[in-house]
Amino acid sequence: MFAFIVEEMGLKINSVHKEGADFLVEKIGRVDVKAKVKLDETLGSSYARVTKKLPKTSYCYVLFWSDLIEIELINDSNPANNFNQLVGWEKAFDCWSTKITHIKPVQADHTEKVKSIQKGLITWIEDIWGLKAKIIYRQGRAAQENMSKSGWGPESFYEKPNSKTLPDLKILLYFDGPNVYEVNAYPLSHFGNIRWYQSPKGPNKEGIMTFKPNELDPIYKFESIEQFKKEFLKRFTISISS
C-alpha cells in the first residue's frame, strides 16, 4: 500500500529490504514500513510508534482500521515530507489485485474472458429484453469475501440517481478466476430499497456510497448468470421492449 501511494504521488520508489529500510524513495530517502492490523478499532484510535529510530530513516505506518486504511509517513529530519493518506478497502483490494507481482500472470490470463462475459451479458440483455444494463465486475474471491466481512461492497454498485444516462438495471459480477460465482443486480426502480452507506475516503468529507453485501436482500442475489437470466424478470416488475 505504501508503494502504491508513493507511485500515485509521482515519486520513484525502489524496494531494498536491508539495513533497517524497506524502500528508497525519491526526495525522501530510506523508509521503514510498519504495518498494524487494527480491525477492531476505527480511524483515529491510538497506536504505538517506533521509539528507537535509525538515523536518516523515515517511518511509515500502514494501519488497517475497520473502516479505512491509513498510510502515515513520519520524517523527523524533514517534516515537510510527512504525509497522511486514507484509502478505502475497495481501492486497497483493487491495488493488491493489480500490483502484487506473483498474481499478475493469473489475473492477466482471465482478463479477456472476464470482459467478454461482461460485454456478452450487456448485449444479451439489450437484444432479448430491450433493456440497458450497466455491469461492473470484481475479481479475486478471497479478497472480495474479506471485504464483505469488513462491511464493504464494491462502491461502483451504487448508481448516482442524478446521472444523465441512467441504465434500466445495475449488475455486479463476482469472478473466481474466469468463472462467475455470484451475481448482484437491481432495477433502478429499486434503488431506494437498498440500504446505502456513506464511506468516507481520503479528503472527500462527503464520502462515497457503498453497501454491505451480507445485508443485501436475497432478492438482488443470484448464484449464476443462468439463474439471473431465468429469474430477474420474475422477481421484478420492469417493462421490456417487445
ChimeraX commands (.cxc) that place a marker at each C-alpha (Angstrom):
marker #1 position 0.00,0.00,0.00 radius 0.5
marker #1 position 2.87,2.37,0.78 radius 0.5
marker #1 position 4.44,1.78,-2.64 radius 0.5
marker #1 position 1.07,2.34,-4.30 radius 0.5
marker #1 position 0.59,5.71,-2.57 radius 0.5
marker #1 position 4.13,6.82,-3.38 radius 0.5
marker #1 position 3.68,5.94,-7.05 radius 0.5
marker #1 position 0.41,7.88,-7.11 radius 0.5
marker #1 position 2.36,10.87,-5.81 radius 0.5
marker #1 position 4.64,10.61,-8.84 radius 0.5
marker #1 position 7.76,9.63,-6.85 radius 0.5
marker #1 position 10.21,6.89,-7.79 radius 0.5
marker #1 position 10.49,4.05,-5.30 radius 0.5
marker #1 position 12.86,1.08,-5.04 radius 0.5
marker #1 position 12.49,-1.93,-2.79 radius 0.5
marker #1 position 15.65,-2.63,-0.76 radius 0.5
marker #1 position 14.65,-4.52,2.43 radius 0.5
marker #1 position 18.03,-4.27,4.12 radius 0.5
marker #1 position 19.82,-2.37,6.87 radius 0.5
marker #1 position 16.58,-1.34,8.57 radius 0.5
marker #1 position 14.88,0.09,5.49 radius 0.5
marker #1 position 12.23,-1.38,3.20 radius 0.5
marker #1 position 12.30,1.24,0.45 radius 0.5
marker #1 position 14.35,4.06,-1.02 radius 0.5
marker #1 position 12.01,6.86,-2.11 radius 0.5
marker #1 position 12.82,9.82,-4.31 radius 0.5
marker #1 position 13.16,13.07,-2.28 radius 0.5
marker #1 position 12.51,11.17,0.97 radius 0.5
marker #1 position 15.27,8.58,1.23 radius 0.5
marker #1 position 15.20,5.49,3.40 radius 0.5
marker #1 position 11.77,4.36,4.62 radius 0.5
marker #1 position 10.97,1.60,7.08 radius 0.5
marker #1 position 7.34,0.44,6.80 radius 0.5
marker #1 position 5.42,-0.84,9.82 radius 0.5
marker #1 position 2.03,-2.49,9.27 radius 0.5
marker #1 position -0.52,-2.74,12.07 radius 0.5
marker #1 position -3.83,-4.61,11.85 radius 0.5
marker #1 position -6.45,-2.83,13.98 radius 0.5
marker #1 position -9.69,-4.28,12.63 radius 0.5
marker #1 position -11.43,-3.97,15.98 radius 0.5
marker #1 position -10.81,-0.22,16.03 radius 0.5
marker #1 position -11.71,2.71,13.78 radius 0.5
marker #1 position -9.72,5.53,12.22 radius 0.5
marker #1 position -8.42,7.94,14.85 radius 0.5
marker #1 position -7.65,5.34,17.50 radius 0.5
marker #1 position -4.20,5.37,19.09 radius 0.5
marker #1 position -1.32,3.13,18.03 radius 0.5
marker #1 position 2.27,2.52,19.12 radius 0.5
marker #1 position 5.11,4.13,17.15 radius 0.5
marker #1 position 8.76,3.25,16.82 radius 0.5
marker #1 position 10.83,4.78,19.62 radius 0.5
marker #1 position 14.33,3.56,18.71 radius 0.5
marker #1 position 14.82,5.08,15.28 radius 0.5
marker #1 position 17.65,4.64,12.82 radius 0.5
marker #1 position 19.41,7.77,11.53 radius 0.5
marker #1 position 18.34,9.19,8.16 radius 0.5
marker #1 position 15.31,6.91,8.12 radius 0.5
marker #1 position 11.64,7.81,7.80 radius 0.5
marker #1 position 8.95,5.58,9.24 radius 0.5
marker #1 position 5.69,4.77,7.54 radius 0.5
marker #1 position 2.77,3.23,9.42 radius 0.5
marker #1 position 0.21,1.29,7.38 radius 0.5
marker #1 position -2.79,0.99,9.68 radius 0.5
marker #1 position -5.60,-1.40,8.80 radius 0.5
marker #1 position -8.60,0.07,10.63 radius 0.5
marker #1 position -12.08,-1.44,10.41 radius 0.5
marker #1 position -13.36,1.43,8.26 radius 0.5
marker #1 position -10.32,2.64,6.33 radius 0.5
marker #1 position -6.64,2.02,5.71 radius 0.5
marker #1 position -4.36,4.81,6.86 radius 0.5
marker #1 position -0.84,5.36,5.48 radius 0.5
marker #1 position 1.16,7.82,7.58 radius 0.5
marker #1 position 4.76,8.80,6.83 radius 0.5
marker #1 position 6.80,10.49,9.56 radius 0.5
marker #1 position 10.16,12.06,8.68 radius 0.5
marker #1 position 11.71,13.62,11.78 radius 0.5
marker #1 position 14.62,15.21,9.93 radius 0.5
marker #1 position 12.42,16.82,7.30 radius 0.5
marker #1 position 8.77,17.17,8.41 radius 0.5
marker #1 position 7.90,18.65,5.00 radius 0.5
marker #1 position 7.98,15.10,3.69 radius 0.5
marker #1 position 5.34,13.92,6.16 radius 0.5
marker #1 position 2.00,12.80,4.76 radius 0.5
marker #1 position -1.14,11.02,5.85 radius 0.5
marker #1 position -3.28,9.25,3.24 radius 0.5
marker #1 position -6.56,7.39,3.66 radius 0.5
marker #1 position -7.55,4.54,1.37 radius 0.5
marker #1 position -10.89,2.74,1.21 radius 0.5
marker #1 position -10.90,-1.04,1.47 radius 0.5
marker #1 position -12.19,-1.44,-2.08 radius 0.5
marker #1 position -9.37,0.61,-3.54 radius 0.5
marker #1 position -6.91,-1.37,-1.42 radius 0.5
marker #1 position -8.18,-4.69,-2.74 radius 0.5
marker #1 position -8.00,-3.37,-6.30 radius 0.5
marker #1 position -4.46,-2.25,-5.61 radius 0.5
marker #1 position -3.41,-5.63,-4.29 radius 0.5
marker #1 position -5.09,-7.36,-7.22 radius 0.5
marker #1 position -3.08,-5.40,-9.77 radius 0.5
marker #1 position 0.19,-4.61,-8.00 radius 0.5
marker #1 position 1.26,-7.86,-6.36 radius 0.5
marker #1 position 3.74,-9.36,-8.81 radius 0.5
marker #1 position 3.10,-13.04,-8.25 radius 0.5
marker #1 position -0.63,-12.81,-9.06 radius 0.5
marker #1 position -0.33,-10.66,-12.17 radius 0.5
marker #1 position 0.04,-13.55,-14.66 radius 0.5
marker #1 position -3.03,-15.34,-13.25 radius 0.5
marker #1 position -5.23,-12.28,-13.48 radius 0.5
marker #1 position -3.89,-11.29,-16.90 radius 0.5
marker #1 position -4.89,-14.71,-18.23 radius 0.5
marker #1 position -8.53,-14.15,-17.20 radius 0.5
marker #1 position -8.97,-10.50,-18.16 radius 0.5
marker #1 position -10.07,-11.17,-21.74 radius 0.5
marker #1 position -12.52,-13.87,-20.64 radius 0.5
marker #1 position -13.97,-11.69,-17.87 radius 0.5
marker #1 position -14.51,-8.71,-20.17 radius 0.5
marker #1 position -16.02,-10.98,-22.82 radius 0.5
marker #1 position -18.61,-12.27,-20.31 radius 0.5
marker #1 position -19.37,-8.70,-19.21 radius 0.5
marker #1 position -19.89,-7.44,-22.77 radius 0.5
marker #1 position -21.81,-10.57,-23.76 radius 0.5
marker #1 position -24.33,-10.12,-20.95 radius 0.5
marker #1 position -24.83,-6.44,-21.79 radius 0.5
marker #1 position -25.58,-7.41,-25.39 radius 0.5
marker #1 position -27.88,-10.27,-24.38 radius 0.5
marker #1 position -29.96,-8.04,-22.10 radius 0.5
marker #1 position -30.31,-5.42,-24.82 radius 0.5
marker #1 position -31.14,-7.92,-27.57 radius 0.5
marker #1 position -33.50,-10.17,-25.60 radius 0.5
marker #1 position -35.07,-7.78,-23.09 radius 0.5
marker #1 position -34.55,-4.47,-24.86 radius 0.5
marker #1 position -33.07,-3.02,-21.69 radius 0.5
marker #1 position -29.92,-1.07,-20.96 radius 0.5
marker #1 position -27.69,-2.67,-18.35 radius 0.5
marker #1 position -24.63,-1.25,-16.64 radius 0.5
marker #1 position -22.36,-4.04,-15.50 radius 0.5
marker #1 position -19.37,-3.89,-13.20 radius 0.5
marker #1 position -17.26,-6.80,-12.03 radius 0.5
marker #1 position -14.82,-7.72,-9.30 radius 0.5
marker #1 position -12.12,-10.40,-9.31 radius 0.5
marker #1 position -10.31,-12.16,-6.50 radius 0.5
marker #1 position -12.79,-14.18,-4.49 radius 0.5
marker #1 position -10.82,-14.28,-1.24 radius 0.5
marker #1 position -10.27,-10.52,-1.30 radius 0.5
marker #1 position -13.94,-9.80,-2.03 radius 0.5
marker #1 position -15.13,-12.13,0.73 radius 0.5
marker #1 position -12.78,-10.46,3.23 radius 0.5
marker #1 position -14.02,-7.08,2.07 radius 0.5
marker #1 position -17.60,-8.25,2.60 radius 0.5
marker #1 position -16.80,-9.36,6.16 radius 0.5
marker #1 position -15.47,-5.85,6.81 radius 0.5
marker #1 position -18.80,-4.40,5.69 radius 0.5
marker #1 position -17.64,-3.07,2.33 radius 0.5
marker #1 position -19.23,-3.77,-1.02 radius 0.5
marker #1 position -17.92,-2.51,-4.36 radius 0.5
marker #1 position -18.75,1.18,-4.40 radius 0.5
marker #1 position -19.42,1.14,-8.15 radius 0.5
marker #1 position -22.59,-0.86,-7.49 radius 0.5
marker #1 position -24.12,2.44,-6.40 radius 0.5
marker #1 position -25.67,4.28,-9.35 radius 0.5
marker #1 position -25.94,8.02,-8.83 radius 0.5
marker #1 position -29.65,8.87,-9.23 radius 0.5
marker #1 position -28.84,12.20,-10.87 radius 0.5
marker #1 position -26.73,10.64,-13.60 radius 0.5
marker #1 position -27.56,11.84,-17.11 radius 0.5
marker #1 position -27.51,8.33,-18.56 radius 0.5
marker #1 position -29.21,6.01,-16.10 radius 0.5
marker #1 position -29.40,2.32,-17.06 radius 0.5
marker #1 position -32.50,0.20,-16.58 radius 0.5
marker #1 position -30.63,-2.16,-14.29 radius 0.5
marker #1 position -27.29,-2.36,-12.48 radius 0.5
marker #1 position -25.35,-5.61,-12.26 radius 0.5
marker #1 position -22.32,-6.70,-10.27 radius 0.5
marker #1 position -20.49,-9.86,-11.34 radius 0.5
marker #1 position -18.16,-11.60,-8.89 radius 0.5
marker #1 position -15.44,-13.69,-10.54 radius 0.5
marker #1 position -13.36,-16.52,-9.16 radius 0.5
marker #1 position -10.76,-16.86,-11.89 radius 0.5
marker #1 position -12.71,-16.90,-15.19 radius 0.5
marker #1 position -15.94,-18.09,-13.57 radius 0.5
marker #1 position -18.84,-16.11,-12.12 radius 0.5
marker #1 position -19.69,-17.30,-8.62 radius 0.5
marker #1 position -22.30,-14.66,-7.71 radius 0.5
marker #1 position -24.42,-12.01,-9.39 radius 0.5
marker #1 position -25.94,-8.99,-7.66 radius 0.5
marker #1 position -28.48,-7.00,-9.66 radius 0.5
marker #1 position -31.27,-4.48,-9.18 radius 0.5
marker #1 position -33.57,-2.50,-11.44 radius 0.5
marker #1 position -33.10,1.26,-10.98 radius 0.5
marker #1 position -36.69,1.43,-9.72 radius 0.5
marker #1 position -35.42,-0.46,-6.63 radius 0.5
marker #1 position -32.54,1.92,-5.98 radius 0.5
marker #1 position -34.26,3.32,-2.89 radius 0.5
marker #1 position -34.92,-0.17,-1.48 radius 0.5
marker #1 position -31.24,-0.91,-0.99 radius 0.5
marker #1 position -29.56,0.42,2.12 radius 0.5
marker #1 position -26.60,2.54,1.08 radius 0.5
marker #1 position -23.89,3.74,3.41 radius 0.5
marker #1 position -21.53,6.69,3.22 radius 0.5
marker #1 position -17.95,5.52,3.08 radius 0.5
marker #1 position -15.53,8.40,3.70 radius 0.5
marker #1 position -12.40,8.12,1.60 radius 0.5
marker #1 position -9.41,10.42,1.84 radius 0.5
marker #1 position -10.23,14.12,1.80 radius 0.5
marker #1 position -13.72,13.50,0.42 radius 0.5
marker #1 position -15.65,14.51,3.54 radius 0.5
marker #1 position -18.98,13.89,1.84 radius 0.5
marker #1 position -17.97,10.27,1.37 radius 0.5
marker #1 position -18.99,7.88,-1.37 radius 0.5
marker #1 position -21.78,5.35,-1.22 radius 0.5
marker #1 position -21.42,1.64,-0.73 radius 0.5
marker #1 position -23.46,-1.29,0.57 radius 0.5
marker #1 position -22.90,-4.23,2.87 radius 0.5
marker #1 position -23.02,-7.47,0.84 radius 0.5
marker #1 position -24.02,-9.55,3.86 radius 0.5
marker #1 position -27.03,-7.27,4.41 radius 0.5
marker #1 position -28.15,-7.17,0.77 radius 0.5
marker #1 position -31.67,-8.56,0.35 radius 0.5
marker #1 position -31.53,-12.04,-1.29 radius 0.5
marker #1 position -33.94,-10.79,-3.96 radius 0.5
marker #1 position -30.97,-8.99,-5.50 radius 0.5
marker #1 position -28.68,-12.02,-5.38 radius 0.5
marker #1 position -28.23,-14.76,-7.98 radius 0.5
marker #1 position -25.93,-17.78,-7.91 radius 0.5
marker #1 position -25.07,-17.60,-11.60 radius 0.5
marker #1 position -25.71,-15.72,-14.83 radius 0.5
marker #1 position -28.06,-18.51,-15.87 radius 0.5
marker #1 position -30.19,-18.03,-12.75 radius 0.5
marker #1 position -30.15,-14.27,-13.31 radius 0.5
marker #1 position -31.47,-14.68,-16.87 radius 0.5
marker #1 position -34.24,-17.01,-15.74 radius 0.5
marker #1 position -35.40,-15.22,-12.62 radius 0.5
marker #1 position -34.66,-11.49,-12.83 radius 0.5
marker #1 position -37.83,-10.52,-14.68 radius 0.5
marker #1 position -39.87,-12.86,-12.46 radius 0.5
marker #1 position -38.64,-11.10,-9.32 radius 0.5
marker #1 position -39.16,-7.54,-10.55 radius 0.5
marker #1 position -41.85,-5.64,-12.41 radius 0.5
marker #1 position -40.00,-3.96,-15.24 radius 0.5
marker #1 position -41.19,-3.05,-18.73 radius 0.5
marker #1 position -39.29,-4.67,-21.59 radius 0.5
marker #1 position -39.30,-3.83,-25.27 radius 0.5
marker #1 position -41.25,-6.18,-27.45 radius 0.5
marker link #1:1,2 radius 0.2
marker link #1:2,3 radius 0.2
marker link #1:3,4 radius 0.2
marker link #1:4,5 radius 0.2
marker link #1:5,6 radius 0.2
marker link #1:6,7 radius 0.2
marker link #1:7,8 radius 0.2
marker link #1:8,9 radius 0.2
marker link #1:9,10 radius 0.2
marker link #1:10,11 radius 0.2
marker link #1:11,12 radius 0.2
marker link #1:12,13 radius 0.2
marker link #1:13,14 radius 0.2
marker link #1:14,15 radius 0.2
marker link #1:15,16 radius 0.2
marker link #1:16,17 radius 0.2
marker link #1:17,18 radius 0.2
marker link #1:18,19 radius 0.2
marker link #1:19,20 radius 0.2
marker link #1:20,21 radius 0.2
marker link #1:21,22 radius 0.2
marker link #1:22,23 radius 0.2
marker link #1:23,24 radius 0.2
marker link #1:24,25 radius 0.2
marker link #1:25,26 radius 0.2
marker link #1:26,27 radius 0.2
marker link #1:27,28 radius 0.2
marker link #1:28,29 radius 0.2
marker link #1:29,30 radius 0.2
marker link #1:30,31 radius 0.2
marker link #1:31,32 radius 0.2
marker link #1:32,33 radius 0.2
marker link #1:33,34 radius 0.2
marker link #1:34,35 radius 0.2
marker link #1:35,36 radius 0.2
marker link #1:36,37 radius 0.2
marker link #1:37,38 radius 0.2
marker link #1:38,39 radius 0.2
marker link #1:39,40 radius 0.2
marker link #1:40,41 radius 0.2
marker link #1:41,42 radius 0.2
marker link #1:42,43 radius 0.2
marker link #1:43,44 radius 0.2
marker link #1:44,45 radius 0.2
marker link #1:45,46 radius 0.2
marker link #1:46,47 radius 0.2
marker link #1:47,48 radius 0.2
marker link #1:48,49 radius 0.2
marker link #1:49,50 radius 0.2
marker link #1:50,51 radius 0.2
marker link #1:51,52 radius 0.2
marker link #1:52,53 radius 0.2
marker link #1:53,54 radius 0.2
marker link #1:54,55 radius 0.2
marker link #1:55,56 radius 0.2
marker link #1:56,57 radius 0.2
marker link #1:57,58 radius 0.2
marker link #1:58,59 radius 0.2
marker link #1:59,60 radius 0.2
marker link #1:60,61 radius 0.2
marker link #1:61,62 radius 0.2
marker link #1:62,63 radius 0.2
marker link #1:63,64 radius 0.2
marker link #1:64,65 radius 0.2
marker link #1:65,66 radius 0.2
marker link #1:66,67 radius 0.2
marker link #1:67,68 radius 0.2
marker link #1:68,69 radius 0.2
marker link #1:69,70 radius 0.2
marker link #1:70,71 radius 0.2
marker link #1:71,72 radius 0.2
marker link #1:72,73 radius 0.2
marker link #1:73,74 radius 0.2
marker link #1:74,75 radius 0.2
marker link #1:75,76 radius 0.2
marker link #1:76,77 radius 0.2
marker link #1:77,78 radius 0.2
marker link #1:78,79 radius 0.2
marker link #1:79,80 radius 0.2
marker link #1:80,81 radius 0.2
marker link #1:81,82 radius 0.2
marker link #1:82,83 radius 0.2
marker link #1:83,84 radius 0.2
marker link #1:84,85 radius 0.2
marker link #1:85,86 radius 0.2
marker link #1:86,87 radius 0.2
marker link #1:87,88 radius 0.2
marker link #1:88,89 radius 0.2
marker link #1:89,90 radius 0.2
marker link #1:90,91 radius 0.2
marker link #1:91,92 radius 0.2
marker link #1:92,93 radius 0.2
marker link #1:93,94 radius 0.2
marker link #1:94,95 radius 0.2
marker link #1:95,96 radius 0.2
marker link #1:96,97 radius 0.2
marker link #1:97,98 radius 0.2
marker link #1:98,99 radius 0.2
marker link #1:99,100 radius 0.2
marker link #1:100,101 radius 0.2
marker link #1:101,102 radius 0.2
marker link #1:102,103 radius 0.2
marker link #1:103,104 radius 0.2
marker link #1:104,105 radius 0.2
marker link #1:105,106 radius 0.2
marker link #1:106,107 radius 0.2
marker link #1:107,108 radius 0.2
marker link #1:108,109 radius 0.2
marker link #1:109,110 radius 0.2
marker link #1:110,111 radius 0.2
marker link #1:111,112 radius 0.2
marker link #1:112,113 radius 0.2
marker link #1:113,114 radius 0.2
marker link #1:114,115 radius 0.2
marker link #1:115,116 radius 0.2
marker link #1:116,117 radius 0.2
marker link #1:117,118 radius 0.2
marker link #1:118,119 radius 0.2
marker link #1:119,120 radius 0.2
marker link #1:120,121 radius 0.2
marker link #1:121,122 radius 0.2
marker link #1:122,123 radius 0.2
marker link #1:123,124 radius 0.2
marker link #1:124,125 radius 0.2
marker link #1:125,126 radius 0.2
marker link #1:126,127 radius 0.2
marker link #1:127,128 radius 0.2
marker link #1:128,129 radius 0.2
marker link #1:129,130 radius 0.2
marker link #1:130,131 radius 0.2
marker link #1:131,132 radius 0.2
marker link #1:132,133 radius 0.2
marker link #1:133,134 radius 0.2
marker link #1:134,135 radius 0.2
marker link #1:135,136 radius 0.2
marker link #1:136,137 radius 0.2
marker link #1:137,138 radius 0.2
marker link #1:138,139 radius 0.2
marker link #1:139,140 radius 0.2
marker link #1:140,141 radius 0.2
marker link #1:141,142 radius 0.2
marker link #1:142,143 radius 0.2
marker link #1:143,144 radius 0.2
marker link #1:144,145 radius 0.2
marker link #1:145,146 radius 0.2
marker link #1:146,147 radius 0.2
marker link #1:147,148 radius 0.2
marker link #1:148,149 radius 0.2
marker link #1:149,150 radius 0.2
marker link #1:150,151 radius 0.2
marker link #1:151,152 radius 0.2
marker link #1:152,153 radius 0.2
marker link #1:153,154 radius 0.2
marker link #1:154,155 radius 0.2
marker link #1:155,156 radius 0.2
marker link #1:156,157 radius 0.2
marker link #1:157,158 radius 0.2
marker link #1:158,159 radius 0.2
marker link #1:159,160 radius 0.2
marker link #1:160,161 radius 0.2
marker link #1:161,162 radius 0.2
marker link #1:162,163 radius 0.2
marker link #1:163,164 radius 0.2
marker link #1:164,165 radius 0.2
marker link #1:165,166 radius 0.2
marker link #1:166,167 radius 0.2
marker link #1:167,168 radius 0.2
marker link #1:168,169 radius 0.2
marker link #1:169,170 radius 0.2
marker link #1:170,171 radius 0.2
marker link #1:171,172 radius 0.2
marker link #1:172,173 radius 0.2
marker link #1:173,174 radius 0.2
marker link #1:174,175 radius 0.2
marker link #1:175,176 radius 0.2
marker link #1:176,177 radius 0.2
marker link #1:177,178 radius 0.2
marker link #1:178,179 radius 0.2
marker link #1:179,180 radius 0.2
marker link #1:180,181 radius 0.2
marker link #1:181,182 radius 0.2
marker link #1:182,183 radius 0.2
marker link #1:183,184 radius 0.2
marker link #1:184,185 radius 0.2
marker link #1:185,186 radius 0.2
marker link #1:186,187 radius 0.2
marker link #1:187,188 radius 0.2
marker link #1:188,189 radius 0.2
marker link #1:189,190 radius 0.2
marker link #1:190,191 radius 0.2
marker link #1:191,192 radius 0.2
marker link #1:192,193 radius 0.2
marker link #1:193,194 radius 0.2
marker link #1:194,195 radius 0.2
marker link #1:195,196 radius 0.2
marker link #1:196,197 radius 0.2
marker link #1:197,198 radius 0.2
marker link #1:198,199 radius 0.2
marker link #1:199,200 radius 0.2
marker link #1:200,201 radius 0.2
marker link #1:201,202 radius 0.2
marker link #1:202,203 radius 0.2
marker link #1:203,204 radius 0.2
marker link #1:204,205 radius 0.2
marker link #1:205,206 radius 0.2
marker link #1:206,207 radius 0.2
marker link #1:207,208 radius 0.2
marker link #1:208,209 radius 0.2
marker link #1:209,210 radius 0.2
marker link #1:210,211 radius 0.2
marker link #1:211,212 radius 0.2
marker link #1:212,213 radius 0.2
marker link #1:213,214 radius 0.2
marker link #1:214,215 radius 0.2
marker link #1:215,216 radius 0.2
marker link #1:216,217 radius 0.2
marker link #1:217,218 radius 0.2
marker link #1:218,219 radius 0.2
marker link #1:219,220 radius 0.2
marker link #1:220,221 radius 0.2
marker link #1:221,222 radius 0.2
marker link #1:222,223 radius 0.2
marker link #1:223,224 radius 0.2
marker link #1:224,225 radius 0.2
marker link #1:225,226 radius 0.2
marker link #1:226,227 radius 0.2
marker link #1:227,228 radius 0.2
marker link #1:228,229 radius 0.2
marker link #1:229,230 radius 0.2
marker link #1:230,231 radius 0.2
marker link #1:231,232 radius 0.2
marker link #1:232,233 radius 0.2
marker link #1:233,234 radius 0.2
marker link #1:234,235 radius 0.2
marker link #1:235,236 radius 0.2
marker link #1:236,237 radius 0.2
marker link #1:237,238 radius 0.2
marker link #1:238,239 radius 0.2
marker link #1:239,240 radius 0.2
marker link #1:240,241 radius 0.2
marker link #1:241,242 radius 0.2
view
